[in-house]
Amino acid sequence: MRVLLVEDNALMRYTIKSLLDKLGHEVVAEAEDGPSAVKFFKELRPDVVFLDLILPGRSGVEILGDLRAVDPAARVVVVTAVEQDEIDKRLADKGVNVILRKPFSYDDFKTLMKSLA
């Protein structure tokens, strides 16, 4: 699978990229902010986007809206440490059905990737 990784934390980007590599997926681009994420998404059309909710400038929820404007069927995995029902509902309303909660285990990550295949 071709993946766009949107995460402002370098260590978390490295961790997710390493796990994706280990599982045989390709990270086609890494973005640290919303404008870069949208630019890469338009240019590269990845199979899936890993999108952090807390980013500099604009929230992941806002960026999700931008991605959906480009491709309403975009497959997005939201990565967050935030556990709130209201945020989960807002994400579900925007078509997100996969949320990866930080911290996560290798087994959780592997199961998630199998569900996307």
Secondary structure, 3 states (H helix, E strand, C coil): CEEEEECCCHHHHHHHHHHHHHCCCEEEEEECCHHHHHHHHHHHCCCEEEEECCCCCCCHHHHHHHHHHHCCCCCEEEEECCCCHHHHHHHHHCCCCEEEECCCCHHHHHHHHHHHC
